[in-house]
């Protein structure tokens, strides 16, 4: 069994973390859920959650046919990190707890906070490409 296997019949859990949990992590979580379906469990959180999801991120994802307007930013918890197999950080620095045996990735992405839709589209598209690559890594049989 490879280190990325989470047991027979189980699926990997991916946690996306950014500061406000209102843009990048929400878009990434929505893409992963949309593209991977039941093959992957998806969580997202922020170190300092905003009151609501960024309207430009909502609009950008709506263009892709993915509705995130009902999502609510969530505070990052130690438990969420512990139960995740992969933790993807997006500009939250050292606030994310580190546990041995977890896979950590830091995605350097522009922050969509305060940006208009035209500025958020390229961030969204970058996130989609990264999520597609992650799905390939998580769902491919070990070599």
Secondary structure, 3 states (H helix, E strand, C coil): CCCCCCCCCCCEEEEEEECCCCCHHHHHHHHHHHHHHHHEEEEEEECCCCCCCCHHHHHHHHCCCCCCCCCCCCECCHHHHHCCCEEEEECCHHHCCCCCCCEEEECCCCCCCCCCHHHHHHHHHHHHHHHHHHHHHHHCCCC
